[in-house]
Amino acid sequence: MDFFSRSSIISLLAVLVMTSAGISQDPCQSGKSLLYESDFNKFDRANWILYPHSNWEISNTESIPSLCLLKSGFPRKIRSPRAFAIIKDMQVSDMIFQGELKSLQKTEIRNRDMIVVFGYRDSSHFYYIHYSGKSDDKHNIIAIVNGKDREKINIEEPGNTEPKLLDQDYHHFKVSYESESGKIMAYLDDMNIPIMKAIDTTFRNGCVGIGSFDDFGCVRNLKLWRNLNE
């Protein structure tokens, strides 16, 4: 048996072993295990924390089902996102969360937004990425909600992050977090160059999800990865 045939058999056996162990891999995520992948064809509300519960619905109007926030949530006692959908019982520390999101807000409203939540402990303690069509000290930021009004924590100066949520099309997002260093990286469209960065270790682990500060929109093709060496 030549080297290439032996290598092919070894690679196949490795895949079979990982599959039987319940570990999924993606060629772009070497060293990561797939914890969650959305299948909104089989959506079970019991597996999610939905707030407000009645504002979230499954949409089948496109080729791929999506989870949609159809109207804005309600103002809260502390200045923080009004609506979110959190995957229950899926706490992670070192992670990559990715998928597609789109805003359904009118395009002429520049402060339109969608958010990605992580490090979620409860509705008043979590991080979120604020993707917007506007950039300043409140829009297009990485923020922390820690029992009080949200605070900007990304290292970029206010207004120096590129606003990309300018239409009603889907955008690919990716958010990564390293618990030891507190390194946070947020990407939109370009998965190689982050548009926002932060360092914070307040919430070294927690749940993840999506939502909007005070707008509405949809998400699909969600995947949550965990570092195998965690």
C-alpha positions as CSV (number, residue, x, y, z in Angstrom):
1,M,0.0,0.0,0.0
2,D,1.5,3.4,-1.0
3,F,1.7,6.4,1.3
4,F,-1.3,8.2,-0.2
5,S,-3.6,5.2,0.1
6,R,-2.5,4.7,3.7
7,S,-3.0,8.4,4.5
8,S,-6.5,8.3,3.0
9,I,-7.5,5.3,5.1
10,I,-6.2,6.9,8.3
11,S,-8.0,10.2,7.5
12,L,-11.3,8.3,6.9
13,L,-10.9,6.3,10.2
14,A,-10.3,9.6,12.0
15,V,-13.5,11.1,10.6
16,L,-15.4,7.9,11.6
17,V,-14.1,7.9,15.1
18,M,-15.0,11.6,15.6
19,T,-18.4,11.1,14.1
20,S,-19.1,8.2,16.5
21,A,-18.0,10.3,19.4
22,G,-20.5,13.0,18.4
23,I,-17.8,15.6,17.4
24,S,-18.4,17.6,14.3
25,Q,-15.7,19.4,12.4
26,D,-15.5,22.1,9.9
27,P,-12.4,22.5,7.7
28,C,-12.4,26.3,8.5
29,Q,-12.6,25.7,12.2
30,S,-9.6,23.4,12.9
31,G,-9.5,22.5,16.6
32,K,-13.1,23.4,17.3
33,S,-16.1,21.2,18.1
34,L,-19.5,22.0,16.9
35,L,-21.9,22.4,19.9
36,Y,-25.0,23.8,18.2
37,E,-26.3,24.2,14.7
38,S,-29.7,25.8,14.0
39,D,-32.4,23.8,12.3
40,F,-35.4,26.1,12.3
41,N,-37.4,23.5,10.5
42,K,-37.6,21.8,13.9
43,F,-37.8,24.9,16.1
44,D,-38.7,24.2,19.8
45,R,-39.4,27.3,21.8
46,A,-38.6,25.3,25.0
47,N,-35.0,25.3,24.0
48,W,-34.7,29.1,23.9
49,I,-35.1,32.0,26.2
50,L,-37.2,34.3,24.1
51,Y,-37.9,37.9,25.2
52,P,-40.5,39.1,24.5
53,H,-41.7,35.6,23.9
54,S,-44.5,36.5,21.5
55,N,-42.3,38.8,19.3
56,W,-40.3,35.9,17.9
57,E,-41.6,33.7,15.0
58,I,-40.2,31.2,12.5
59,S,-40.3,32.5,8.9
60,N,-40.4,30.1,5.9
61,T,-40.7,32.8,3.2
62,E,-37.2,32.1,1.9
63,S,-35.4,28.9,1.0
64,I,-33.8,28.6,4.4
65,P,-36.1,29.0,7.5
66,S,-35.1,31.8,9.8
67,L,-35.9,33.0,13.4
68,C,-37.3,36.5,13.2
69,L,-38.0,39.2,15.7
70,L,-41.1,40.8,14.2
71,K,-41.3,43.9,16.4
72,S,-39.2,45.7,18.9
73,G,-39.2,44.7,22.5
74,F,-40.1,46.9,25.5
75,P,-37.8,49.5,27.3
76,R,-36.1,48.0,30.3
77,K,-35.2,49.5,33.7
78,I,-31.6,49.6,32.6
79,R,-30.5,50.9,29.2
80,S,-29.9,47.6,27.4
81,P,-31.2,45.5,24.5
82,R,-35.0,45.2,24.5
83,A,-35.3,41.8,22.7
84,F,-33.1,38.7,22.6
85,A,-33.3,35.0,21.9
86,I,-30.8,32.9,23.9
87,I,-30.0,29.2,23.4
88,K,-30.8,27.5,26.7
89,D,-28.5,25.1,28.6
90,M,-25.5,25.8,26.3
91,Q,-22.9,27.7,28.4
92,V,-19.5,28.1,26.8
93,S,-16.3,30.0,27.5
94,D,-13.8,29.9,24.6
95,M,-16.1,30.0,21.6
96,I,-16.9,31.0,18.1
97,F,-20.5,31.9,17.2
98,Q,-21.4,32.5,13.6
99,G,-24.4,32.8,11.3
100,E,-26.3,35.2,9.2
101,L,-28.4,38.2,10.3
102,K,-30.4,40.9,8.6
103,S,-32.3,44.0,9.8
104,L,-35.9,44.5,8.7
105,Q,-35.9,48.2,9.8
106,K,-36.3,50.8,7.0
107,T,-32.9,51.5,5.4
108,E,-33.2,55.3,5.9
109,I,-33.0,54.7,9.6
110,R,-29.3,54.7,10.1
111,N,-29.2,53.6,13.8
112,R,-31.0,50.3,12.8
113,D,-29.4,47.3,14.6
114,M,-29.1,43.6,15.2
115,I,-27.1,42.2,18.1
116,V,-25.2,39.0,19.0
117,V,-25.3,38.1,22.7
118,F,-22.7,36.0,24.6
119,G,-21.5,35.5,28.1
120,Y,-25.2,35.6,29.0
121,R,-25.8,35.0,32.8
122,D,-29.2,36.6,33.0
123,S,-31.1,39.4,31.4
124,S,-29.0,42.0,33.2
125,H,-25.5,40.4,32.8
126,F,-24.1,39.7,29.4
127,Y,-21.9,41.0,26.5
128,Y,-23.3,41.9,23.1
129,I,-22.1,43.0,19.7
130,H,-24.1,45.9,18.3
131,Y,-24.1,45.8,14.5
132,S,-25.6,49.0,13.1
133,G,-25.8,51.3,10.1
134,K,-24.4,54.0,12.2
135,S,-21.1,54.3,14.2
136,D,-20.7,56.3,17.4
137,D,-20.3,55.7,21.1
138,K,-23.6,53.8,21.3
139,H,-23.9,52.2,17.8
140,N,-21.7,49.6,16.1
141,I,-20.0,48.7,19.4
142,I,-19.1,45.9,21.7
143,A,-20.9,46.4,25.0
144,I,-21.3,45.0,28.4
145,V,-24.5,44.9,30.5
146,N,-23.5,44.3,34.1
147,G,-26.5,45.2,36.2
148,K,-26.6,48.8,34.9
149,D,-26.8,50.7,31.7
150,R,-24.8,49.2,28.9
151,E,-21.2,50.4,28.4
152,K,-19.0,50.4,25.3
153,I,-15.9,48.3,25.8
154,N,-14.4,47.9,22.4
155,I,-11.0,49.5,21.9
156,E,-11.9,51.6,18.8
157,E,-12.7,55.2,19.3
158,P,-16.4,56.2,19.0
159,G,-17.3,56.5,15.3
160,N,-14.2,54.5,14.1
161,T,-16.0,51.2,13.5
162,E,-17.3,50.5,10.0
163,P,-21.1,50.4,9.9
164,K,-22.3,47.7,7.5
165,L,-25.9,47.1,8.4
166,L,-27.2,49.5,5.7
167,D,-29.7,47.3,3.9
168,Q,-32.3,44.5,4.4
169,D,-30.0,41.8,3.1
170,Y,-28.4,39.0,5.1
171,H,-24.9,39.6,6.4
172,H,-22.5,36.9,7.7
173,F,-21.4,37.4,11.2
174,K,-18.8,35.8,13.5
175,V,-18.0,36.5,17.1
176,S,-15.1,34.9,19.0
177,Y,-14.2,35.0,22.7
178,E,-11.1,33.7,24.5
179,S,-11.9,33.3,28.2
180,E,-8.3,33.4,29.5
181,S,-7.3,36.7,27.8
182,G,-10.8,38.2,27.5
183,K,-10.2,38.8,23.8
184,I,-13.3,39.6,21.9
185,M,-13.4,39.8,18.0
186,A,-16.5,40.8,16.0
187,Y,-16.7,40.3,12.2
188,L,-19.3,41.1,9.6
189,D,-19.2,40.0,6.0
190,D,-15.4,39.7,6.0
191,M,-14.5,36.8,8.2
192,N,-10.8,37.5,8.2
193,I,-10.7,41.2,9.4
194,P,-12.7,42.1,12.6
195,I,-14.6,45.4,12.6
196,M,-14.5,45.5,16.4
197,K,-12.2,44.3,19.2
198,A,-12.3,44.3,23.0
199,I,-10.6,42.8,26.0
200,D,-12.8,41.9,29.0
201,T,-13.0,39.0,31.5
202,T,-16.1,39.9,33.5
203,F,-18.1,37.0,32.1
204,R,-15.7,34.2,31.3
205,N,-18.6,31.9,30.3
206,G,-22.2,32.1,29.5
207,C,-24.9,31.4,27.0
208,V,-25.2,32.9,23.5
209,G,-27.9,34.2,21.3
210,I,-29.1,37.0,19.1
211,G,-31.5,39.9,19.2
212,S,-31.9,43.7,18.7
213,F,-31.5,46.7,20.9
214,D,-34.7,48.4,19.7
215,D,-35.4,47.2,16.2
216,F,-36.3,43.9,14.5
217,G,-34.8,41.4,12.0
218,C,-34.0,37.7,11.3
219,V,-31.2,35.2,11.8
220,R,-30.4,31.9,10.2
221,N,-27.6,29.3,9.7
222,L,-26.4,29.7,13.3
223,K,-23.4,27.6,14.5
224,L,-21.7,27.6,17.9
225,W,-18.2,26.2,18.2
226,R,-16.2,25.4,21.3
227,N,-12.4,25.1,21.6
228,L,-11.5,21.4,22.0
229,N,-8.7,22.3,24.3
230,E,-11.0,24.2,26.6
